Amino acid sequence: MVEIIQKDGTWTFDGEALRLTPGRDKNVGLLRRTLGELTLPLGALAGISFEQGKRAGQLRLRLRDGADPLLHAAGGRLTEPHDPYRLVVESDRYGVAEYFTEEVRTALLLDQVPSDPVTEYLLPGPSVPLSVSAGDGTASFDGERVRLEWNWKTEDAKAAAGPRTLAVTDLAGVEWQPAAGLENGHLRFFVRNSPTKAPAKYDPHSVELWGFKKDPLMALVAAAVQARLPHPAAPAGEHAPEPEAGRQPAPSPGEDDHDALLRRLRELGELHRSGVLTDEEFTLAKQAILKRM
């Protein structure tokens, strides 16, 4: 097991999964603190990198496309303090970060984890029930129904329609858009057979966001709902798996026996001779296999 402990958080890797725990430092984003500890199966990971800086570096995980409902719901719009897959590394821990990176890369190589997109979520999404108040309303989700309630800042016509309760089965999609510059953001639910082009200010199925502190938490509501909708890359007619269904299957019996490791050594040798693996990558992978033998 390898571990790196920083003010920004703690990352632990046991060879099969990464455990990401946010730190208590004031610079840790509200979304990360609210989301809490994440367990990321190795099969959901596409890569890892470490970037050094003058004062601090950064560990960054790259997930396979479609593996995490949070990343899908956020659409690449999570800023650095809120991104759970980044870790700020202090300069005196660069060596530990490099070692951590090598261990994860070696495991990806040994387990032959593909980096291509997936057709089902490999992470369960945020825990429910979940309720967030921001902008002109409150969005709550219990795993089956979304409830939208309005506050005194809501536009009159929208508030007059009263609270909204939406069943997941009635939803075609969900979208979280943070405020940017002079443009307000929103949390919008797309209801089947009820299309709308109205701005979030007037849409009774949207919460308008103005760029305040709690706005990123609406991404958690979006992700929890997204995890229960059909995966966007799944074949037509298939539904999203239950949260537990996205976990990595247990390895088949005998996968780590002596013959399998010998075969893997031969495969690595062929990849090295063909130039796919560098000398350093081949050496690291070979050493890891020999340890397991």
C-alpha positions as CSV (number, residue, x, y, z in Angstrom):
1,M,0.0,0.0,0.0
2,V,1.2,3.5,-0.8
3,E,-0.1,6.7,0.7
4,I,0.5,10.5,0.4
5,I,-0.8,12.8,3.1
6,Q,-1.1,16.5,2.5
7,K,-3.1,19.5,3.8
8,D,-5.2,19.3,0.7
9,G,-6.1,15.6,1.4
10,T,-4.9,12.0,1.6
11,W,-4.7,9.6,-1.2
12,T,-4.1,5.8,-0.5
13,F,-3.6,3.0,-3.1
14,D,-3.8,-0.7,-2.1
15,G,-3.2,-2.1,-5.6
16,E,-6.9,-2.5,-6.4
17,A,-8.5,0.9,-5.6
18,L,-7.6,4.5,-4.6
19,R,-9.1,6.0,-1.5
20,L,-9.3,9.8,-1.9
21,T,-10.0,11.7,1.4
22,P,-10.3,15.5,1.3
23,G,-8.2,17.6,3.7
24,R,-9.4,20.1,6.2
25,D,-7.4,23.0,4.8
26,K,-9.3,26.2,4.2
27,N,-8.4,26.0,0.5
28,V,-10.2,22.7,0.0
29,G,-13.4,23.4,-2.0
30,L,-16.9,23.0,-0.4
31,L,-17.9,20.4,-3.0
32,R,-15.0,18.1,-2.1
33,R,-15.6,18.5,1.7
34,T,-19.3,17.7,1.2
35,L,-18.7,14.8,-1.1
36,G,-16.3,13.2,1.4
37,E,-14.1,10.2,0.9
38,L,-14.2,8.5,-2.5
39,T,-13.2,5.0,-3.4
40,L,-12.1,4.8,-7.0
41,P,-11.7,1.3,-8.5
42,L,-8.5,0.9,-10.6
43,G,-10.7,-0.1,-13.5
44,A,-12.2,3.3,-13.6
45,L,-8.9,5.0,-14.1
46,A,-7.4,6.0,-17.4
47,G,-4.1,7.6,-16.1
48,I,-2.3,9.6,-13.5
49,S,0.1,12.5,-13.7
50,F,2.3,14.6,-11.4
51,E,3.2,18.1,-12.3
52,Q,5.8,20.0,-10.3
53,G,5.6,23.7,-9.6
54,K,7.9,26.3,-7.9
55,R,5.9,26.3,-4.6
56,A,3.6,23.3,-5.0
57,G,2.9,20.5,-7.4
58,Q,-0.3,18.6,-8.3
59,L,-1.3,15.0,-8.6
60,R,-4.0,14.5,-11.2
61,L,-6.2,11.5,-12.0
62,R,-7.7,11.0,-15.4
63,L,-10.8,8.8,-15.4
64,R,-12.2,6.8,-18.3
65,D,-14.9,8.7,-20.1
66,G,-18.3,7.8,-18.7
67,A,-17.0,6.2,-15.5
68,D,-18.1,8.9,-13.0
69,P,-21.6,10.5,-13.0
70,L,-20.2,13.5,-11.3
71,L,-17.7,14.3,-14.1
72,H,-20.4,13.7,-16.7
73,A,-22.9,16.0,-14.9
74,A,-20.2,18.7,-14.4
75,G,-19.1,18.5,-18.0
76,G,-15.5,19.6,-17.3
77,R,-16.7,22.7,-15.4
78,L,-15.4,21.8,-11.9
79,T,-12.8,24.4,-10.9
80,E,-9.6,23.2,-9.1
81,P,-10.7,23.6,-5.5
82,H,-13.8,21.5,-6.1
83,D,-12.2,18.7,-8.3
84,P,-11.9,15.5,-6.2
85,Y,-9.4,14.1,-8.7
86,R,-6.6,16.7,-8.1
87,L,-4.3,16.9,-5.0
88,V,-2.1,19.8,-4.2
89,V,1.4,18.5,-3.2
90,E,3.9,20.4,-1.1
91,S,7.4,20.7,-2.5
92,D,9.0,18.6,0.2
93,R,6.7,15.7,-0.8
94,Y,7.6,15.6,-4.5
95,G,9.5,12.3,-4.1
96,V,6.5,10.6,-2.4
97,A,4.2,11.9,-5.2
98,E,6.5,10.5,-7.9
99,Y,6.6,7.1,-6.2
100,F,2.8,7.1,-5.8
101,T,2.4,7.9,-9.5
102,E,4.8,5.1,-10.5
103,E,2.9,2.6,-8.3
104,V,-0.5,3.4,-9.8
105,R,0.9,3.4,-13.4
106,T,2.5,0.0,-12.8
107,A,-0.8,-1.4,-11.5
108,L,-2.6,-0.1,-14.6
109,L,0.0,-1.7,-16.8
110,L,0.0,-5.0,-15.0
111,D,-3.8,-5.3,-14.9
112,Q,-4.0,-4.2,-18.5
113,V,-6.7,-1.6,-17.6
114,P,-8.0,-0.1,-20.9
115,S,-8.3,3.7,-21.2
116,D,-11.3,3.6,-23.6
117,P,-14.7,4.9,-22.6
118,V,-17.2,2.8,-20.6
119,T,-20.9,2.2,-21.2
120,E,-21.9,2.0,-17.5
121,Y,-21.0,4.1,-14.4
122,L,-18.1,2.6,-12.4
123,L,-18.8,4.9,-9.4
124,P,-22.1,5.2,-7.6
125,G,-22.4,9.0,-7.5
126,P,-23.0,11.1,-4.3
127,S,-24.9,9.6,-1.5
128,V,-28.6,10.4,-1.0
129,P,-30.8,11.9,0.4
130,L,-29.3,15.1,-0.6
131,S,-30.5,18.7,-0.3
132,V,-28.9,21.9,-1.5
133,S,-30.1,25.5,-1.2
134,A,-28.5,28.0,-3.6
135,G,-29.6,30.7,-6.0
136,D,-33.4,31.0,-6.2
137,G,-34.3,27.6,-4.8
138,T,-33.6,24.4,-3.0
139,A,-33.1,21.1,-4.8
140,S,-33.6,17.9,-2.9
141,F,-33.2,14.3,-4.1
142,D,-34.1,11.0,-2.3
143,G,-32.9,8.6,-4.9
144,E,-36.3,8.4,-6.6
145,R,-37.8,12.0,-6.7
146,V,-36.4,15.5,-7.2
147,R,-38.2,18.3,-5.3
148,L,-37.7,21.9,-6.2
149,E,-38.7,24.6,-3.7
150,W,-38.5,28.4,-4.2
151,N,-37.4,31.3,-2.0
152,W,-38.1,35.0,-1.7
153,K,-35.6,35.7,-4.6
154,T,-37.5,33.6,-7.1
155,E,-39.2,35.3,-10.0
156,D,-42.9,35.8,-9.2
157,A,-44.4,33.8,-12.0
158,K,-42.1,30.9,-11.3
159,A,-42.8,31.0,-7.6
160,A,-46.5,31.1,-8.2
161,A,-46.4,27.7,-9.8
162,G,-45.4,26.3,-6.4
163,P,-42.9,23.5,-5.6
164,R,-42.1,20.9,-8.2
165,T,-41.7,17.1,-7.6
166,L,-40.1,15.2,-10.5
167,A,-39.8,11.4,-10.6
168,V,-36.5,10.1,-12.0
169,T,-38.5,8.0,-14.5
170,D,-39.9,11.2,-15.9
171,L,-36.5,12.8,-16.5
172,A,-34.7,12.7,-19.8
173,G,-31.6,14.4,-18.4
174,V,-30.0,16.9,-16.0
175,E,-27.6,19.8,-16.5
176,W,-25.4,21.8,-14.1
177,Q,-23.9,25.0,-15.4
178,P,-22.0,27.3,-13.0
179,A,-22.2,31.1,-13.3
180,A,-19.5,32.6,-15.5
181,G,-18.8,36.3,-15.8
182,L,-22.1,38.1,-16.3
183,E,-23.9,34.9,-17.2
184,N,-25.9,33.2,-14.4
185,G,-25.7,29.5,-14.1
186,H,-28.4,26.8,-13.4
187,L,-29.4,23.4,-12.4
188,R,-31.8,22.2,-15.0
189,F,-33.9,19.1,-15.2
190,F,-35.2,18.0,-18.6
191,V,-38.6,16.5,-18.3
192,R,-39.8,14.0,-20.9
193,N,-42.5,15.4,-23.3
194,S,-42.0,18.9,-21.7
195,P,-39.3,20.7,-23.6
196,T,-38.5,24.3,-22.8
197,K,-36.2,27.0,-24.0
198,A,-37.0,29.4,-21.1
199,P,-34.1,30.8,-19.1
200,A,-33.6,29.3,-15.7
201,K,-35.1,32.4,-14.1
202,Y,-38.5,31.5,-15.5
203,D,-38.2,27.7,-15.9
204,P,-40.1,25.8,-13.1
205,H,-37.8,22.8,-13.7
206,S,-34.6,24.8,-13.1
207,V,-32.8,26.5,-10.2
208,E,-31.0,29.7,-11.2
209,L,-27.5,30.2,-9.8
210,W,-25.7,33.5,-9.4
211,G,-22.1,32.4,-8.6
212,F,-22.3,32.2,-4.8
213,K,-20.5,29.8,-2.5
214,K,-22.9,26.9,-2.5
215,D,-23.5,26.8,-6.3
216,P,-21.0,23.9,-6.8
217,L,-23.0,21.7,-4.5
218,M,-25.8,21.7,-7.1
219,A,-23.4,19.6,-9.2
220,L,-23.7,16.9,-6.5
221,V,-27.5,16.9,-6.9
222,A,-27.0,16.7,-10.7
223,A,-24.6,13.8,-10.3
224,A,-26.8,11.8,-7.9
225,V,-29.7,12.1,-10.4
226,Q,-27.4,11.3,-13.4
227,A,-26.2,8.1,-11.7
228,R,-29.8,6.8,-11.8
229,L,-30.5,7.8,-15.4
230,P,-29.5,5.6,-18.4
231,H,-25.9,5.9,-19.2
232,P,-25.4,8.1,-22.2
233,A,-23.2,5.5,-24.0
234,A,-25.3,2.5,-23.1
235,P,-27.1,0.7,-25.9
236,A,-30.6,1.9,-26.5
237,G,-33.1,0.4,-24.1
238,E,-30.6,-0.3,-21.3
239,H,-31.0,1.5,-18.0
240,A,-28.4,2.8,-15.6
241,P,-27.1,0.1,-13.1
242,E,-27.9,0.3,-9.5
243,P,-25.1,2.1,-7.5
244,E,-23.5,-1.2,-6.5
245,A,-23.7,-2.7,-10.0
246,G,-20.9,-0.4,-11.3
247,R,-18.2,-1.9,-9.1
248,Q,-15.3,-3.9,-10.6
249,P,-15.9,-7.6,-10.7
250,A,-13.8,-9.8,-8.6
251,P,-10.8,-11.3,-10.4
252,S,-11.4,-14.8,-11.7
253,P,-9.8,-17.7,-9.7
254,G,-6.3,-18.4,-10.7
255,E,-5.6,-15.0,-12.3
256,D,-2.6,-14.5,-10.1
257,D,-1.2,-18.0,-10.2
258,H,2.3,-18.7,-11.3
259,D,1.5,-19.6,-14.9
260,A,-0.5,-16.4,-15.4
261,L,2.4,-14.3,-14.1
262,L,4.8,-16.1,-16.4
263,R,2.5,-15.4,-19.4
264,R,2.4,-11.7,-18.4
265,L,6.2,-11.5,-18.2
266,R,6.4,-12.9,-21.8
267,E,3.8,-10.4,-23.0
268,L,5.8,-7.5,-21.3
269,G,8.9,-8.8,-23.0
270,E,7.2,-8.7,-26.4
271,L,5.9,-5.2,-25.8
272,H,9.4,-4.0,-24.8
273,R,11.1,-5.5,-27.8
274,S,8.5,-4.0,-30.1
275,G,9.1,-0.5,-28.6
276,V,5.7,-0.1,-27.0
277,L,7.2,-0.1,-23.5
278,T,10.3,2.0,-22.6
279,D,13.2,0.5,-20.7
280,E,12.0,2.2,-17.5
281,E,8.4,1.0,-17.9
282,F,9.5,-2.5,-18.7
283,T,11.7,-2.6,-15.6
284,L,9.0,-1.3,-13.3
285,A,6.4,-3.7,-14.6
286,K,8.8,-6.7,-14.4
287,Q,9.8,-5.9,-10.8
288,A,6.2,-5.7,-9.8
289,I,5.4,-9.1,-11.3
290,L,8.4,-10.7,-9.7
291,K,7.3,-9.5,-6.3
292,R,3.9,-11.2,-6.9
293,M,5.7,-14.5,-7.7
